[in-house]
Amino acid sequence: MEQLVFNVLSRNEKGKKVRKNGYIPCVIYGDETHKAISVKMTKREMYRLLTYPKSSIISLKLDGDIKKCIVKDLQRDTFGHIEHIDFNSIRKGESVNLKMPITYIGEGDLEARGLRLEVLLSEIELQGEPTKFPKYIHVDVSNYEKGREIFVNELLELRGLIPENEKDLEIAKVLSNYNGKTESEESTEK
């Protein structure tokens, strides 16, 4: 994964005052001192952060010091605006759990053959060393036939990463799509 650097500033103020001054309050958990560090980020930096997958490994630059982190949580208000960001600091050799998005490629090829993909799982939680995580997990379904099921264990080629889900968990399947109706809709009509 590419390394991304974001600037943060130390803060002593409460979150409400930080937001009033145009910043986003943040906390970094799990650094070397095992104490949470209160920081703030400009809205510009936050918007830049949001353009990357949540599973990205990022570097937070605080007072000239770089801390490698992952986004642990984004807290939003009732309107969906981000109010607070929690980061989890990671150390070299440390194992972390990350939810990775699964991208299915080739659904148009299936539709051209009267088939469709029923997605049962759009992300998977993996455990491993942070530097081994890919940006996305791609599954090419373009040549799959009707009835083909896709399972978590097919994704195990992920360079030493361990899935937190059951290895025999079904993540997607290929179904027929006749007359614009799915198989499940057709079976309920009979």
C-alpha positions in Angstrom: 0.0 0.0 0.0 1.2 3.5 -0.7 2.2 5.5 2.3 0.1 8.7 2.9 1.2 11.6 5.1 -1.3 13.8 6.8 -0.5 16.8 9.1 -2.1 17.0 12.6 -1.6 19.4 15.4 -1.5 18.9 19.2 -4.6 20.1 21.0 -5.7 20.9 24.6 -9.2 22.2 23.8 -12.3 20.2 23.9 -13.8 18.8 20.7 -16.6 21.4 20.5 -14.1 24.3 20.6 -11.9 22.6 18.0 -14.8 22.2 15.7 -15.9 25.8 16.2 -12.4 26.9 15.1 -12.7 24.9 11.9 -10.7 21.8 12.8 -11.7 18.1 13.3 -10.8 16.7 16.7 -8.9 13.4 16.6 -7.3 10.9 19.0 -4.4 8.6 18.3 -4.5 5.4 20.4 -1.8 2.8 21.0 1.4 4.7 20.6 4.6 3.7 22.3 3.6 5.4 25.6 0.2 3.6 25.5 -1.5 6.9 26.2 -4.1 8.4 23.9 -2.8 11.6 22.1 -5.4 14.4 21.4 -4.8 16.0 18.1 -6.7 18.1 15.5 -6.7 18.0 11.7 -7.7 20.7 9.2 -10.9 20.0 7.2 -8.8 20.1 4.1 -6.6 17.2 5.4 -9.7 15.3 6.5 -11.3 15.6 3.0 -8.1 14.3 1.5 -8.1 11.4 4.0 -11.6 10.5 3.0 -10.5 10.0 -0.6 -8.6 6.9 0.4 -10.0 3.5 1.6 -10.5 3.3 5.3 -8.1 0.3 5.3 -5.2 2.5 4.2 -2.1 2.8 6.3 -1.4 6.4 6.8 1.3 8.5 8.4 0.3 11.3 10.8 2.9 14.0 11.1 2.8 15.5 14.6 5.4 18.1 15.6 7.9 16.6 13.1 7.3 13.1 14.4 5.7 10.5 12.0 3.3 8.0 13.5 2.0 5.2 11.3 -1.7 4.7 11.8 -4.9 3.3 10.5 -8.3 4.9 10.8 -10.1 3.1 13.7 -13.4 5.0 13.7 -15.1 8.0 12.1 -17.8 9.5 14.3 -20.5 11.4 12.4 -23.4 13.7 13.4 -27.0 13.1 12.5 -26.4 14.9 9.1 -23.4 12.7 8.3 -20.7 15.3 8.9 -17.6 13.9 10.5 -17.2 15.1 14.1 -14.3 13.1 15.3 -11.7 10.7 14.0 -10.0 7.9 16.0 -6.6 6.6 14.7 -4.9 3.5 15.9 -1.1 3.7 15.9 0.8 0.7 14.5 4.3 -0.5 15.1 6.6 -2.5 12.8 5.9 -6.2 13.0 2.6 -5.7 14.8 -0.4 -7.6 13.5 -3.6 -5.6 13.0 -7.2 -6.4 11.9 -8.5 -4.4 8.9 -11.7 -4.5 7.0 -10.9 -4.6 3.3 -13.4 -3.8 0.5 -14.0 -6.5 -2.1 -14.3 -5.2 -5.6 -16.1 -7.5 -8.1 -14.9 -7.1 -11.7 -16.7 -8.3 -14.8 -20.3 -8.0 -13.8 -21.1 -6.5 -17.2 -19.8 -9.7 -18.9 -22.1 -11.8 -16.7 -25.1 -9.6 -17.6 -24.3 -9.9 -21.3 -24.8 -13.7 -20.9 -28.1 -13.4 -18.9 -26.4 -13.9 -15.5 -26.0 -11.7 -12.5 -23.8 -11.6 -9.4 -25.4 -11.8 -6.0 -23.0 -10.2 -3.6 -23.3 -11.5 -0.1 -20.1 -9.9 1.4 -18.7 -6.6 0.2 -15.8 -6.5 2.6 -13.7 -8.9 4.5 -11.8 -8.5 7.8 -8.2 -9.7 7.6 -5.4 -10.0 10.1 -1.7 -9.5 9.4 1.2 -7.1 9.2 0.0 -3.7 8.0 2.5 -3.5 5.1 1.1 -6.6 3.5 -2.4 -5.3 3.0 -3.4 -4.6 -0.6 -5.4 -1.4 -1.3 -8.4 -3.4 -2.7 -9.3 -7.1 -3.1 -10.4 -7.7 -6.7 -12.4 -10.7 -7.7 -12.8 -11.2 -11.5 -16.2 -12.9 -12.1 -16.3 -12.3 -15.9 -15.9 -15.9 -16.9 -17.9 -17.5 -14.1 -20.9 -19.7 -15.0 -24.4 -20.0 -13.4 -24.3 -21.6 -10.0 -20.7 -20.6 -9.4 -20.2 -19.8 -5.7 -17.2 -17.7 -4.4 -15.9 -18.4 -0.9 -13.5 -16.6 1.5 -10.9 -19.4 1.1 -10.5 -18.3 -2.6 -9.0 -15.0 -1.4 -6.3 -16.7 0.7 -3.6 -15.9 -1.8 -3.4 -12.6 0.0 0.3 -12.7 0.9 0.1 -14.2 4.4 -3.0 -12.4 5.6 -5.5 -14.4 7.7 -9.3 -13.9 7.2 -11.2 -13.3 10.4 -14.3 -14.8 8.7 -14.9 -18.5 8.3 -12.8 -19.8 5.4 -15.8 -21.6 3.9 -18.1 -18.5 4.1 -19.8 -17.8 0.8 -19.1 -14.2 -0.4 -21.0 -14.2 -3.8 -22.7 -16.4 -6.3 -23.7 -16.3 -9.9 -27.4 -16.6 -10.7 -29.5 -16.5 -13.9 -31.3 -13.2 -14.6 -34.2 -14.1 -17.0 -36.8 -11.4 -18.0 -35.2 -9.0 -15.6 -36.3 -11.2 -12.7 -33.9 -12.9 -10.3 -34.2 -16.6 -9.5 -35.5 -15.9 -6.0 -38.3 -13.7 -7.5 -39.2 -16.4 -10.0 -39.4 -19.1 -7.3 -41.7 -17.0 -5.1 -44.1 -16.5 -8.1 -44.6 -20.3 -8.7 
